[in-house]
Amino acid sequence: MTLRIEADWLADPALQRLLGALAEGGEEARVVGGAVRNHLMHREIADVDIATTCLPEETARRAAVAGFRAIPTGLAHGTITAVAQGGRAYEVTTLREDVSTDGRHAAVRFGRDWRTDAARRDFTINALYCDARGEVLDLVGGVADVETGTLRFIGDAAGRIEEDYLRILRFFRFFAWYGSGRPDGEGLRACARLKGGLARLSAERVWSELRKLLAAPDPSRALLWMRQAGVLTQALPESERWGIDAVHGLVAAERALGWPADPLRRLQAIVPPDAARLEEMTRRLKTGKSDRDRLAAWALADPANPAESDAAFRVRLYLGNPAATADRLALAVAAERVKAEGDPSLLPTVATLVRRFGEADAFTPPALPVSGHDLAEHGVPAGPQTGQALARLRRIFAESGFTSSREALLARLS
């Protein structure tokens, strides 16, 4: 029985025009990978990739004739990006097979055989094709695996991994997003045995995969299997003695309270709030400045204290880092909610922490009614003394409940 896709995204005139141009004169073109997989799994579709028998130069020529801007984004691997008017981009790749690989990079040979092209891909659910009419081509059993939520390497799992060791992390990342039940046994054993190959990958590739995994709707099962296979310790040794149990509670809190999935906060749940270790981790993984700064601020922030008075909390919020305080509170909410399942007397504590998280998450600091110019007019020398005076006045302003006037604050200068 032929499986056929009917969908607005496939009927898009630009996509149909591109597929038609690439299929002229005996050539073939099909949508491949994530768009087909996600449609069959009723998931959101972000990117639409195309595989074709056209050679890269011919792909570029045909795309241009069809009104697309052709960008040679990966000529050596047969990839052209065709950009439609309005900016929608389609990545188009010539059918190929890997000739040689060093575990990170592959030399490829272009071809015309769809089965050979499918065989070089990583997982069965990623090797599904459909033509312009929506007819699905499945050469590796991917449709059955989509239906059962099975994530399975194509062919020999160890062989697929040795072609590119990043596939170890992709195995767990795709399991987090698309898998159900237990991971495929052969794939899990191959990942455990070959995990040392992760050391051959660039830090950027490792961090990118970890971040995508942590962004899954619920990464806790994938993290558990990563831990059992020794892969998590290999990729993220900071998590080894800290534990991953807190992630499940954080995901539950996100769902119950309407918080968005936050990969950085989920990372905070599985690593210790140790500024020195986190600095070393972010340097090793080359996480980027914004992630590095957020993790450092979280490590240095005071732990959540539900016994603290509301007034003292607002002073600390004003004088500290509200975003880091919100991160601390979110993890505290998650932990206390888990405890409250067995001890309802903790529910008022949970409520306090949830309320304070809301305050911290939406906090906009009140404007200090005194400026450096005001201090200069009152004889405070420019430089460090101005900074010290402003810091003192900020605290006075906060401790007044943000009610002290400009005149009252300036009167305190003496």
Secondary structure, 3 states (H helix, E strand, C coil): CCCECCCHHHHCHHHHHHHHHHCHHHCCEEEECHHHHHHHCCCCCCCCEEEECCCHHHHHHHHHHCCCEEEEEEHHHCEEEEECCCCCEEEEEECEEEEEECECCEEEEECCCHHHHHHCCCEHHHCEEECCCCEEEECCCHHHHHHHCCCCECCCHHHHHHHECHHHHHHHHHHHHHCCCCCCHHHHHHHHHHHHHHHHCCHHHHHHHHHHHHCCCCCHHHHHHHHHHCHHHHHCHHHCCCCCHHHHHHHHHHHHHCCCCCHHHHHHCCCCCCHHHHHHHHHHHCCCHHHHHHHHHHHHCCCCCCCCCHHHHHHHHHHCCHHHHHHHHHHHHHHHHHHHCCCHHHHHHHHHHHHHHHHHHCCCCCCCCCCHHHHHHCCCCCCHHHHHHHHHHHHHHHHCCCCCCHHHHHHCCC
